[in-house]
Amino acid sequence: MNGELLDEEYLAEDVHTKRSGAFYDITVPKGCVFTMGDNREESKDSRMFGCIPVSKIESKVLIRFWPFSKFGKV
C-alpha cells in the first residue's frame, strides 16, 4: 500500500497475486473507495470496474470473519 510491499505472512509461499484488469497503478479519487474481493484472480472488483463513490455505498461492516484470529465486531 502506498508504494510499500504488503507482507501477507498468512499466505502459503506459492500463492501470488497477479495484476488484473486495467488498474495497475491507480490513485483513488477523493470521496471514493477501492474495493478488492477475497477470491484474488476471480474477484470482480475495482481492479476491473474502477473506484466506487462513497455516496453509492449502502451498508456498513459489522463483523469481521477473516482472519479467524480477528473474528468479531468491527
mmCIF file as gemmi writes it, N, C-alpha and C atoms, coordinates in Angstrom:
data_model
loop_
_atom_site.group_PDB
_atom_site.id
_atom_site.type_symbol
_atom_site.label_atom_id
_atom_site.label_alt_id
_atom_site.label_comp_id
_atom_site.label_asym_id
_atom_site.label_entity_id
_atom_site.label_seq_id
_atom_site.pdbx_PDB_ins_code
_atom_site.Cartn_x
_atom_site.Cartn_y
_atom_site.Cartn_z
_atom_site.occupancy
_atom_site.B_iso_or_equiv
_atom_site.pdbx_formal_charge
_atom_site.auth_seq_id
_atom_site.auth_asym_id
_atom_site.pdbx_PDB_model_num
ATOM 1 N N . MET Axp A 1 ? 0.824 -1.175 0 1 0 ? 1 A 1
ATOM 2 C CA . MET Axp A 1 ? 0 0 0 1 0 ? 1 A 1
ATOM 3 C C . MET Axp A 1 ? 0.87 1.24 0 1 0 ? 1 A 1
ATOM 4 N N . ASN Axp A 2 ? 0.446 2.242 -0.684 1 0 ? 2 A 1
ATOM 5 C CA . ASN Axp A 2 ? 1.201 3.483 -0.796 1 0 ? 2 A 1
ATOM 6 C C . ASN Axp A 2 ? 2.629 3.24 -1.266 1 0 ? 2 A 1
ATOM 7 N N . GLY Axp A 3 ? 2.801 2.337 -2.218 1 0 ? 3 A 1
ATOM 8 C CA . GLY Axp A 3 ? 4.113 2.056 -2.771 1 0 ? 3 A 1
ATOM 9 C C . GLY Axp A 3 ? 4.931 1.08 -1.951 1 0 ? 3 A 1
ATOM 10 N N . GLU Axp A 4 ? 4.375 0.586 -0.84 1 0 ? 4 A 1
ATOM 11 C CA . GLU Axp A 4 ? 5.095 -0.358 0.005 1 0 ? 4 A 1
ATOM 12 C C . GLU Axp A 4 ? 4.587 -1.774 -0.245 1 0 ? 4 A 1
ATOM 13 N N . LEU Axp A 5 ? 5.487 -2.736 -0.226 1 0 ? 5 A 1
ATOM 14 C CA . LEU Axp A 5 ? 5.126 -4.134 -0.395 1 0 ? 5 A 1
ATOM 15 C C . LEU Axp A 5 ? 4.312 -4.59 0.805 1 0 ? 5 A 1
ATOM 16 N N . LEU Axp A 6 ? 3.189 -5.251 0.566 1 0 ? 6 A 1
ATOM 17 C CA . LEU Axp A 6 ? 2.345 -5.753 1.636 1 0 ? 6 A 1
ATOM 18 C C . LEU Axp A 6 ? 2.815 -7.151 2.008 1 0 ? 6 A 1
ATOM 19 N N . ASP Axp A 7 ? 3.191 -7.342 3.263 1 0 ? 7 A 1
ATOM 20 C CA . ASP Axp A 7 ? 3.63 -8.651 3.744 1 0 ? 7 A 1
ATOM 21 C C . ASP Axp A 7 ? 2.399 -9.454 4.134 1 0 ? 7 A 1
ATOM 22 N N . GLU Axp A 8 ? 2.101 -10.495 3.37 1 0 ? 8 A 1
ATOM 23 C CA . GLU Axp A 8 ? 0.942 -11.338 3.634 1 0 ? 8 A 1
ATOM 24 C C . GLU Axp A 8 ? 1.421 -12.674 4.184 1 0 ? 8 A 1
ATOM 25 N N . GLU Axp A 9 ? 1.907 -12.661 5.417 1 0 ? 9 A 1
ATOM 26 C CA . GLU Axp A 9 ? 2.502 -13.851 6.017 1 0 ? 9 A 1
ATOM 27 C C . GLU Axp A 9 ? 1.504 -14.988 6.193 1 0 ? 9 A 1
ATOM 28 N N . TYR Axp A 10 ? 0.224 -14.704 6.097 1 0 ? 10 A 1
ATOM 29 C CA . TYR Axp A 10 ? -0.811 -15.724 6.24 1 0 ? 10 A 1
ATOM 30 C C . TYR Axp A 10 ? -0.976 -16.569 4.978 1 0 ? 10 A 1
ATOM 31 N N . LEU Axp A 11 ? -0.345 -16.175 3.859 1 0 ? 11 A 1
ATOM 32 C CA . LEU Axp A 11 ? -0.451 -16.932 2.608 1 0 ? 11 A 1
ATOM 33 C C . LEU Axp A 11 ? 0.657 -17.974 2.511 1 0 ? 11 A 1
ATOM 34 N N . ALA Axp A 12 ? 0.347 -19.087 1.866 1 0 ? 12 A 1
ATOM 35 C CA . ALA Axp A 12 ? 1.379 -20.074 1.571 1 0 ? 12 A 1
ATOM 36 C C . ALA Axp A 12 ? 2.388 -19.445 0.611 1 0 ? 12 A 1
ATOM 37 N N . GLU Axp A 13 ? 3.622 -19.882 0.661 1 0 ? 13 A 1
ATOM 38 C CA . GLU Axp A 13 ? 4.676 -19.273 -0.157 1 0 ? 13 A 1
ATOM 39 C C . GLU Axp A 13 ? 4.395 -19.333 -1.651 1 0 ? 13 A 1
ATOM 40 N N . ASP Axp A 14 ? 3.613 -20.316 -2.103 1 0 ? 14 A 1
ATOM 41 C CA . ASP Axp A 14 ? 3.359 -20.465 -3.538 1 0 ? 14 A 1
ATOM 42 C C . ASP Axp A 14 ? 2.15 -19.654 -4.024 1 0 ? 14 A 1
ATOM 43 N N . VAL Axp A 15 ? 1.513 -18.879 -3.151 1 0 ? 15 A 1
ATOM 44 C CA . VAL Axp A 15 ? 0.367 -18.066 -3.538 1 0 ? 15 A 1
ATOM 45 C C . VAL Axp A 15 ? 0.846 -16.66 -3.891 1 0 ? 15 A 1
ATOM 46 N N . HIS Axp A 16 ? 0.53 -16.227 -5.108 1 0 ? 16 A 1
ATOM 47 C CA . HIS Axp A 16 ? 0.919 -14.904 -5.581 1 0 ? 16 A 1
ATOM 48 C C . HIS Axp A 16 ? -0.288 -14.237 -6.227 1 0 ? 16 A 1
ATOM 49 N N . THR Axp A 17 ? -0.391 -12.939 -6.068 1 0 ? 17 A 1
ATOM 50 C CA . THR Axp A 17 ? -1.469 -12.186 -6.694 1 0 ? 17 A 1
ATOM 51 C C . THR Axp A 17 ? -0.954 -11.579 -7.986 1 0 ? 17 A 1
ATOM 52 N N . LYS Axp A 18 ? -1.652 -11.867 -9.063 1 0 ? 18 A 1
ATOM 53 C CA . LYS Axp A 18 ? -1.286 -11.29 -10.35 1 0 ? 18 A 1
ATOM 54 C C . LYS Axp A 18 ? -2.094 -10.018 -10.553 1 0 ? 18 A 1
ATOM 55 N N . ARG Axp A 19 ? -1.537 -9.104 -11.313 1 0 ? 19 A 1
ATOM 56 C CA . ARG Axp A 19 ? -2.281 -7.907 -11.675 1 0 ? 19 A 1
ATOM 57 C C . ARG Axp A 19 ? -3.403 -8.309 -12.611 1 0 ? 19 A 1
ATOM 58 N N . SER Axp A 20 ? -4.555 -7.669 -12.448 1 0 ? 20 A 1
ATOM 59 C CA . SER Axp A 20 ? -5.669 -7.984 -13.342 1 0 ? 20 A 1
ATOM 60 C C . SER Axp A 20 ? -6.396 -6.709 -13.716 1 0 ? 20 A 1
ATOM 61 N N . GLY Axp A 21 ? -7.13 -6.761 -14.803 1 0 ? 21 A 1
ATOM 62 C CA . GLY Axp A 21 ? -7.871 -5.594 -15.253 1 0 ? 21 A 1
ATOM 63 C C . GLY Axp A 21 ? -6.936 -4.496 -15.734 1 0 ? 21 A 1
ATOM 64 N N . ALA Axp A 22 ? -7.471 -3.305 -15.824 1 0 ? 22 A 1
ATOM 65 C CA . ALA Axp A 22 ? -6.708 -2.176 -16.353 1 0 ? 22 A 1
ATOM 66 C C . ALA Axp A 22 ? -6.065 -1.333 -15.262 1 0 ? 22 A 1
ATOM 67 N N . PHE Axp A 23 ? -6.263 -1.694 -14 1 0 ? 23 A 1
ATOM 68 C CA . PHE Axp A 23 ? -5.82 -0.863 -12.896 1 0 ? 23 A 1
ATOM 69 C C . PHE Axp A 23 ? -4.576 -1.43 -12.228 1 0 ? 23 A 1
ATOM 70 N N . TYR Axp A 24 ? -3.406 -1.015 -12.687 1 0 ? 24 A 1
ATOM 71 C CA . TYR Axp A 24 ? -2.14 -1.473 -12.112 1 0 ? 24 A 1
ATOM 72 C C . TYR Axp A 24 ? -1.582 -0.432 -11.152 1 0 ? 24 A 1
ATOM 73 N N . ASP Axp A 25 ? -1.658 0.819 -11.526 1 0 ? 25 A 1
ATOM 74 C CA . ASP Axp A 25 ? -1.115 1.917 -10.738 1 0 ? 25 A 1
ATOM 75 C C . ASP Axp A 25 ? -2.197 2.982 -10.7 1 0 ? 25 A 1
ATOM 76 N N . ILE Axp A 26 ? -2.865 3.1 -9.574 1 0 ? 26 A 1
ATOM 77 C CA . ILE Axp A 26 ? -4.043 3.959 -9.525 1 0 ? 26 A 1
ATOM 78 C C . ILE Axp A 26 ? -4.009 4.845 -8.284 1 0 ? 26 A 1
ATOM 79 N N . THR Axp A 27 ? -4.509 6.056 -8.436 1 0 ? 27 A 1
ATOM 80 C CA . THR Axp A 27 ? -4.731 6.953 -7.309 1 0 ? 27 A 1
ATOM 81 C C . THR Axp A 27 ? -6.232 6.994 -7.078 1 0 ? 27 A 1
ATOM 82 N N . VAL Axp A 28 ? -6.645 6.679 -5.859 1 0 ? 28 A 1
ATOM 83 C CA . VAL Axp A 28 ? -8.073 6.671 -5.539 1 0 ? 28 A 1
ATOM 84 C C . VAL Axp A 28 ? -8.536 8.114 -5.367 1 0 ? 28 A 1
ATOM 85 N N . PRO Axp A 29 ? -9.533 8.521 -6.159 1 0 ? 29 A 1
ATOM 86 C CA . PRO Axp A 29 ? -10.02 9.897 -6.054 1 0 ? 29 A 1
ATOM 87 C C . PRO Axp A 29 ? -10.653 10.173 -4.684 1 0 ? 29 A 1
ATOM 88 N N . LYS Axp A 30 ? -10.611 11.419 -4.259 1 0 ? 30 A 1
ATOM 89 C CA . LYS Axp A 30 ? -11.243 11.83 -3.015 1 0 ? 30 A 1
ATOM 90 C C . LYS Axp A 30 ? -12.733 11.497 -3.088 1 0 ? 30 A 1
ATOM 91 N N . GLY Axp A 31 ? -13.282 10.966 -2 1 0 ? 31 A 1
ATOM 92 C CA . GLY Axp A 31 ? -14.696 10.624 -1.958 1 0 ? 31 A 1
ATOM 93 C C . GLY Axp A 31 ? -15.009 9.264 -2.559 1 0 ? 31 A 1
ATOM 94 N N . CYS Axp A 32 ? -13.971 8.462 -2.853 1 0 ? 32 A 1
ATOM 95 C CA . CYS Axp A 32 ? -14.161 7.139 -3.443 1 0 ? 32 A 1
ATOM 96 C C . CYS Axp A 32 ? -13.408 6.087 -2.632 1 0 ? 32 A 1
ATOM 97 N N . VAL Axp A 33 ? -13.739 4.837 -2.877 1 0 ? 33 A 1
ATOM 98 C CA . VAL Axp A 33 ? -13.017 3.717 -2.269 1 0 ? 33 A 1
ATOM 99 C C . VAL Axp A 33 ? -12.578 2.753 -3.37 1 0 ? 33 A 1
ATOM 100 N N . PHE Axp A 34 ? -11.521 2.019 -3.092 1 0 ? 34 A 1
ATOM 101 C CA . PHE Axp A 34 ? -11.022 0.988 -3.996 1 0 ? 34 A 1
ATOM 102 C C . PHE Axp A 34 ? -11.356 -0.346 -3.356 1 0 ? 34 A 1
ATOM 103 N N . THR Axp A 35 ? -12.192 -1.154 -4.014 1 0 ? 35 A 1
ATOM 104 C CA . THR Axp A 35 ? -12.637 -2.426 -3.446 1 0 ? 35 A 1
ATOM 105 C C . THR Axp A 35 ? -11.808 -3.58 -3.988 1 0 ? 35 A 1
ATOM 106 N N . MET Axp A 36 ? -11.62 -4.591 -3.15 1 0 ? 36 A 1
ATOM 107 C CA . MET Axp A 36 ? -10.944 -5.809 -3.603 1 0 ? 36 A 1
ATOM 108 C C . MET Axp A 36 ? -11.678 -7.004 -3.026 1 0 ? 36 A 1
ATOM 109 N N . GLY Axp A 37 ? -12.022 -7.945 -3.896 1 0 ? 37 A 1
ATOM 110 C CA . GLY Axp A 37 ? -12.666 -9.175 -3.457 1 0 ? 37 A 1
ATOM 111 C C . GLY Axp A 37 ? -11.665 -10.117 -2.826 1 0 ? 37 A 1
ATOM 112 N N . ASP Axp A 38 ? -12.161 -11.143 -2.185 1 0 ? 38 A 1
ATOM 113 C CA . ASP Axp A 38 ? -11.275 -12.072 -1.48 1 0 ? 38 A 1
ATOM 114 C C . ASP Axp A 38 ? -10.953 -13.324 -2.287 1 0 ? 38 A 1
ATOM 115 N N . ASN Axp A 39 ? -11.318 -13.346 -3.55 1 0 ? 39 A 1
ATOM 116 C CA . ASN Axp A 39 ? -11.035 -14.501 -4.397 1 0 ? 39 A 1
ATOM 117 C C . ASN Axp A 39 ? -9.937 -14.181 -5.409 1 0 ? 39 A 1
ATOM 118 N N . ARG Axp A 40 ? -9.077 -13.267 -5.052 1 0 ? 40 A 1
ATOM 119 C CA . ARG Axp A 40 ? -7.939 -12.823 -5.837 1 0 ? 40 A 1
ATOM 120 C C . ARG Axp A 40 ? -8.172 -12.797 -7.334 1 0 ? 40 A 1
ATOM 121 N N . GLU Axp A 41 ? -7.774 -13.791 -8.053 1 0 ? 41 A 1
ATOM 122 C CA . GLU Axp A 41 ? -7.82 -13.796 -9.524 1 0 ? 41 A 1
ATOM 123 C C . GLU Axp A 41 ? -9.244 -13.788 -10.087 1 0 ? 41 A 1
ATOM 124 N N . GLU Axp A 42 ? -10.231 -14.264 -9.335 1 0 ? 42 A 1
ATOM 125 C CA . GLU Axp A 42 ? -11.588 -14.396 -9.857 1 0 ? 42 A 1
ATOM 126 C C . GLU Axp A 42 ? -12.525 -13.274 -9.42 1 0 ? 42 A 1
ATOM 127 N N . SER Axp A 43 ? -12.109 -12.425 -8.497 1 0 ? 43 A 1
ATOM 128 C CA . SER Axp A 43 ? -12.988 -11.376 -7.983 1 0 ? 43 A 1
ATOM 129 C C . SER Axp A 43 ? -13.249 -10.304 -9.03 1 0 ? 43 A 1
ATOM 130 N N . LYS Axp A 44 ? -14.478 -9.896 -9.104 1 0 ? 44 A 1
ATOM 131 C CA . LYS Axp A 44 ? -14.871 -8.761 -9.945 1 0 ? 44 A 1
ATOM 132 C C . LYS Axp A 44 ? -14.941 -7.569 -9.009 1 0 ? 44 A 1
ATOM 133 N N . ASP Axp A 45 ? -13.923 -6.742 -9.02 1 0 ? 45 A 1
ATOM 134 C CA . ASP Axp A 45 ? -13.804 -5.659 -8.052 1 0 ? 45 A 1
ATOM 135 C C . ASP Axp A 45 ? -13.233 -4.419 -8.72 1 0 ? 45 A 1
ATOM 136 N N . SER Axp A 46 ? -12.72 -3.469 -7.941 1 0 ? 46 A 1
ATOM 137 C CA . SER Axp A 46 ? -12.23 -2.213 -8.502 1 0 ? 46 A 1
ATOM 138 C C . SER Axp A 46 ? -11.098 -2.398 -9.498 1 0 ? 46 A 1
ATOM 139 N N . ARG Axp A 47 ? -10.427 -3.532 -9.463 1 0 ? 47 A 1
ATOM 140 C CA . ARG Axp A 47 ? -9.387 -3.785 -10.464 1 0 ? 47 A 1
ATOM 141 C C . ARG Axp A 47 ? -10.002 -3.927 -11.841 1 0 ? 47 A 1
ATOM 142 N N . MET Axp A 48 ? -11.298 -4.258 -11.902 1 0 ? 48 A 1
ATOM 143 C CA . MET Axp A 48 ? -11.992 -4.379 -13.183 1 0 ? 48 A 1
ATOM 144 C C . MET Axp A 48 ? -12.819 -3.149 -13.517 1 0 ? 48 A 1
ATOM 145 N N . PHE Axp A 49 ? -13.55 -2.597 -12.526 1 0 ? 49 A 1
ATOM 146 C CA . PHE Axp A 49 ? -14.506 -1.542 -12.85 1 0 ? 49 A 1
ATOM 147 C C . PHE Axp A 49 ? -14.207 -0.194 -12.216 1 0 ? 49 A 1
ATOM 148 N N . GLY Axp A 50 ? -13.084 -0.053 -11.571 1 0 ? 50 A 1
ATOM 149 C CA . GLY Axp A 50 ? -12.699 1.24 -11.032 1 0 ? 50 A 1
ATOM 150 C C . GLY Axp A 50 ? -13.191 1.509 -9.62 1 0 ? 50 A 1
ATOM 151 N N . CYS Axp A 51 ? -12.956 2.71 -9.163 1 0 ? 51 A 1
ATOM 152 C CA . CYS Axp A 51 ? -13.289 3.113 -7.798 1 0 ? 51 A 1
ATOM 153 C C . CYS Axp A 51 ? -14.789 3.371 -7.661 1 0 ? 51 A 1
ATOM 154 N N . ILE Axp A 52 ? -15.263 3.234 -6.424 1 0 ? 52 A 1
ATOM 155 C CA . ILE Axp A 52 ? -16.675 3.406 -6.11 1 0 ? 52 A 1
ATOM 156 C C . ILE Axp A 52 ? -16.861 4.699 -5.311 1 0 ? 52 A 1
ATOM 157 N N . PRO Axp A 53 ? -17.787 5.568 -5.722 1 0 ? 53 A 1
ATOM 158 C CA . PRO Axp A 53 ? -18.067 6.76 -4.911 1 0 ? 53 A 1
ATOM 159 C C . PRO Axp A 53 ? -18.648 6.344 -3.556 1 0 ? 53 A 1
ATOM 160 N N . VAL Axp A 54 ? -18.188 6.967 -2.473 1 0 ? 54 A 1
ATOM 161 C CA . VAL Axp A 54 ? -18.686 6.655 -1.132 1 0 ? 54 A 1
ATOM 162 C C . VAL Axp A 54 ? -20.2 6.83 -1.079 1 0 ? 54 A 1
ATOM 163 N N . SER Axp A 55 ? -20.726 7.762 -1.834 1 0 ? 55 A 1
ATOM 164 C CA . SER Axp A 55 ? -22.176 8.008 -1.842 1 0 ? 55 A 1
ATOM 165 C C . SER Axp A 55 ? -22.98 6.809 -2.344 1 0 ? 55 A 1
ATOM 166 N N . LYS Axp A 56 ? -22.333 5.886 -3.036 1 0 ? 56 A 1
ATOM 167 C CA . LYS Axp A 56 ? -23.012 4.696 -3.562 1 0 ? 56 A 1
ATOM 168 C C . LYS Axp A 56 ? -22.988 3.519 -2.588 1 0 ? 56 A 1
ATOM 169 N N . ILE Axp A 57 ? -22.251 3.629 -1.483 1 0 ? 57 A 1
ATOM 170 C CA . ILE Axp A 57 ? -22.155 2.546 -0.503 1 0 ? 57 A 1
ATOM 171 C C . ILE Axp A 57 ? -23.386 2.58 0.379 1 0 ? 57 A 1
ATOM 172 N N . GLU Axp A 58 ? -24.07 1.435 0.465 1 0 ? 58 A 1
ATOM 173 C CA . GLU Axp A 58 ? -25.349 1.38 1.164 1 0 ? 58 A 1
ATOM 174 C C . GLU Axp A 58 ? -25.323 0.59 2.465 1 0 ? 58 A 1
ATOM 175 N N . SER Axp A 59 ? -24.19 0.094 2.893 1 0 ? 59 A 1
ATOM 176 C CA . SER Axp A 59 ? -24.161 -0.709 4.112 1 0 ? 59 A 1
ATOM 177 C C . SER Axp A 59 ? -22.862 -0.479 4.881 1 0 ? 59 A 1
ATOM 178 N N . LYS Axp A 60 ? -22.772 -1.091 6.054 1 0 ? 60 A 1
ATOM 179 C CA . LYS Axp A 60 ? -21.595 -0.979 6.898 1 0 ? 60 A 1
ATOM 180 C C . LYS Axp A 60 ? -21.089 -2.372 7.24 1 0 ? 60 A 1
ATOM 181 N N . VAL Axp A 61 ? -19.804 -2.466 7.518 1 0 ? 61 A 1
ATOM 182 C CA . VAL Axp A 61 ? -19.23 -3.711 8.018 1 0 ? 61 A 1
ATOM 183 C C . VAL Axp A 61 ? -19.509 -3.759 9.511 1 0 ? 61 A 1
ATOM 184 N N . LEU Axp A 62 ? -20.079 -4.85 9.984 1 0 ? 62 A 1
ATOM 185 C CA . LEU Axp A 62 ? -20.361 -5.002 11.402 1 0 ? 62 A 1
ATOM 186 C C . LEU Axp A 62 ? -19.509 -6.085 12.05 1 0 ? 62 A 1
ATOM 187 N N . ILE Axp A 63 ? -19.243 -7.161 11.294 1 0 ? 63 A 1
ATOM 188 C CA . ILE Axp A 63 ? -18.489 -8.291 11.841 1 0 ? 63 A 1
ATOM 189 C C . ILE Axp A 63 ? -17.407 -8.707 10.861 1 0 ? 63 A 1
ATOM 190 N N . ARG Axp A 64 ? -16.224 -8.98 11.377 1 0 ? 64 A 1
ATOM 191 C CA . ARG Axp A 64 ? -15.115 -9.492 10.569 1 0 ? 64 A 1
ATOM 192 C C . ARG Axp A 64 ? -15.047 -11.002 10.799 1 0 ? 64 A 1
ATOM 193 N N . PHE Axp A 65 ? -15.01 -11.753 9.7 1 0 ? 65 A 1
ATOM 194 C CA . PHE Axp A 65 ? -14.929 -13.211 9.782 1 0 ? 65 A 1
ATOM 195 C C . PHE Axp A 65 ? -13.509 -13.726 9.571 1 0 ? 65 A 1
ATOM 196 N N . TRP Axp A 66 ? -12.707 -12.978 8.82 1 0 ? 66 A 1
ATOM 197 C CA . TRP Axp A 66 ? -11.367 -13.455 8.457 1 0 ? 66 A 1
ATOM 198 C C . TRP Axp A 66 ? -10.37 -12.334 8.638 1 0 ? 66 A 1
ATOM 199 N N . PRO Axp A 67 ? -9.231 -12.595 9.159 1 0 ? 67 A 1
ATOM 200 C CA . PRO Axp A 67 ? -8.776 -13.892 9.675 1 0 ? 67 A 1
ATOM 201 C C . PRO Axp A 67 ? -9.5 -14.243 10.972 1 0 ? 67 A 1
ATOM 202 N N . PHE Axp A 68 ? -9.611 -15.54 11.22 1 0 ? 68 A 1
ATOM 203 C CA . PHE Axp A 68 ? -10.343 -16.008 12.394 1 0 ? 68 A 1
ATOM 204 C C . PHE Axp A 68 ? -9.787 -15.44 13.692 1 0 ? 68 A 1
ATOM 205 N N . SER Axp A 69 ? -8.509 -15.14 13.714 1 0 ? 69 A 1
ATOM 206 C CA . SER Axp A 69 ? -7.898 -14.582 14.926 1 0 ? 69 A 1
ATOM 207 C C . SER Axp A 69 ? -8.442 -13.184 15.245 1 0 ? 69 A 1
ATOM 208 N N . LYS Axp A 70 ? -9.077 -12.536 14.274 1 0 ? 70 A 1
ATOM 209 C CA . LYS Axp A 70 ? -9.641 -11.197 14.487 1 0 ? 70 A 1
ATOM 210 C C . LYS Axp A 70 ? -11.162 -11.209 14.344 1 0 ? 70 A 1
ATOM 211 N N . PHE Axp A 71 ? -11.775 -12.403 14.443 1 0 ? 71 A 1
ATOM 212 C CA . PHE Axp A 71 ? -13.218 -12.54 14.32 1 0 ? 71 A 1
ATOM 213 C C . PHE Axp A 71 ? -13.92 -11.698 15.382 1 0 ? 71 A 1
ATOM 214 N N . GLY Axp A 72 ? -14.954 -10.969 14.989 1 0 ? 72 A 1
ATOM 215 C CA . GLY Axp A 72 ? -15.73 -10.206 15.95 1 0 ? 72 A 1
ATOM 216 C C . GLY Axp A 72 ? -16.238 -8.907 15.363 1 0 ? 72 A 1
ATOM 217 N N . LYS Axp A 73 ? -16.788 -8.082 16.239 1 0 ? 73 A 1
ATOM 218 C CA . LYS Axp A 73 ? -17.339 -6.792 15.821 1 0 ? 73 A 1
ATOM 219 C C . LYS Axp A 73 ? -16.224 -5.877 15.336 1 0 ? 73 A 1
ATOM 220 N N . VAL Axp A 74 ? -16.552 -5.053 14.354 1 0 ? 74 A 1
ATOM 221 C CA . VAL Axp A 74 ? -15.579 -4.102 13.809 1 0 ? 74 A 1
ATOM 222 C C . VAL Axp A 74 ? -15.854 -2.733 14.407 1 0 ? 74 A 1
